[in-house]
C-alpha cells in the first residue's frame, strides 16, 4: 500500500468534522451496515462527508490499514477513528455519539 493513499485518507479525515467510509452513498447504501450507520448519523442532524469504497479498491484496502480495522463502514469524528457500525449504533443508543459530535465527550 503506497503512502499516497494514507496521505489522501488523512486529508479527507482532516477536511470535515464527520467522515464516513462506506459501501455506496448516503442516498443509496450498498450494505445494511452502511445503511444503519447513515441512518444513525442522519438522526443527529449533522452534515457529514462520505466516501464510497466500492468505487475505489485502493481506498477500500487503504482505509482498513489506516485504521487497523477490518470492516466497512468506518466513522471518523474530529480526525479520530470512532469505529464501525456496531460501535456507532451502540454509541448512538447510549447518547455518547451525540456528545462526541457536539464536542462534549
C-alpha positions as a printed Julia matrix, in Angstrom:
105×3 Matrix{Float64}:
   0.0    0.0    0.0
   1.51   3.33  -1.02
   1.94   6.27   1.3
  -0.13   8.3   -1.19
  -3.38   6.6   -0.15
  -2.65   7.21   3.53
  -1.97  10.89   2.8
  -5.22  11.05   0.82
  -7.16   9.46   3.7
  -5.6   11.81   6.28
  -6.52  14.78   4.09
 -10.13  13.53   3.76
 -10.44  12.99   7.51
  -8.93  16.38   8.33
 -11.18  18.17   5.82
 -14.53  17.5    7.54
 -15.7   17.12  11.16
 -17.58  13.87  10.44
 -16.33  11.44   7.79
 -17.86   8.09   6.89
 -16.19   5.48   4.71
 -18.99   3.28   3.48
 -20.22   0.92   0.79
 -22.38   3.02  -1.51
 -23.6    6.53  -0.83
 -25.82   8.01   1.89
 -28.67   8.17  -0.63
 -28.03   4.61  -1.8
 -26.13   2.47   0.71
 -24.9   -0.83  -0.72
 -24.91  -2.82   2.53
 -27.06  -2.98   5.65
 -24.25  -1.89   7.96
 -23.59   1.24   5.91
 -27.34   1.94   5.78
 -27.69   1.64   9.56
 -24.71   3.93  10.15
 -26.08   6.52   7.72
 -29.45   6.38   9.48
 -27.83   6.99  12.89
 -25.83   9.92  11.53
 -28.94  11.3    9.84
 -30.74  11.32  13.18
 -28.0   13.58  14.55
 -28.95  16.23  12.03
 -25.3   16.9   11.19
 -23.75  17.1    7.76
 -21.06  14.53   7.09
 -18.67  13.67   4.3
 -18.82  10.17   2.87
 -16.57   8.16   0.62
 -17.79   5.15  -1.34
 -15.1    2.47  -1.01
 -16.77   0.4   -3.73
 -15.68   2.99  -6.29
 -12.02   2.83  -5.28
 -10.38  -0.52  -4.43
  -7.19   1.22  -3.28
  -9.21   3.35  -0.84
 -11.15   0.28   0.3
  -7.97  -1.54   1.31
  -6.15   1.61   2.4
  -8.76   2.67   4.96
  -8.65  -0.77   6.57
  -4.88  -0.47   7.01
  -5.06   3.19   8.04
  -7.44   2.44  10.91
  -6.26  -1.12  11.57
  -9.97  -2.03  11.41
 -11.03  -4.83   9.02
 -14.56  -3.8    8.1
 -16.53  -1.04   6.39
 -18.24   1.3    7.32
 -15.78   3.32   9.34
 -16.64   6.59  11.08
 -14.24   9.4   11.96
 -15.15  12.43  14.06
 -12.76  15.34  14.56
 -10.0   13.32  12.88
 -10.34  10.37  15.26
 -11.49   6.87  14.35
 -14.75   6.11  16.18
 -15.5    2.61  14.89
 -17.76   0.57  12.68
 -21.49   0.06  12.57
 -21.93  -1.81  15.88
 -19.91   0.76  17.82
 -21.68   3.69  16.15
 -25.13   2.25  16.89
 -24.18   1.45  20.49
 -22.82   4.97  20.99
 -25.96   6.44  19.41
 -28.22   4.42  21.72
 -26.27   5.48  24.82
 -26.1    9.14  23.78
 -22.31   9.08  23.53
 -22.32   9.7   19.77
 -24.42  12.83  20.2
 -21.99  14.08  22.87
 -18.99  13.31  20.68
 -20.46  15.2   17.72
 -21.36  18.13  19.99
 -17.83  18.17  21.37
 -18.97  17.23  24.9
 -17.28  13.84  25.05
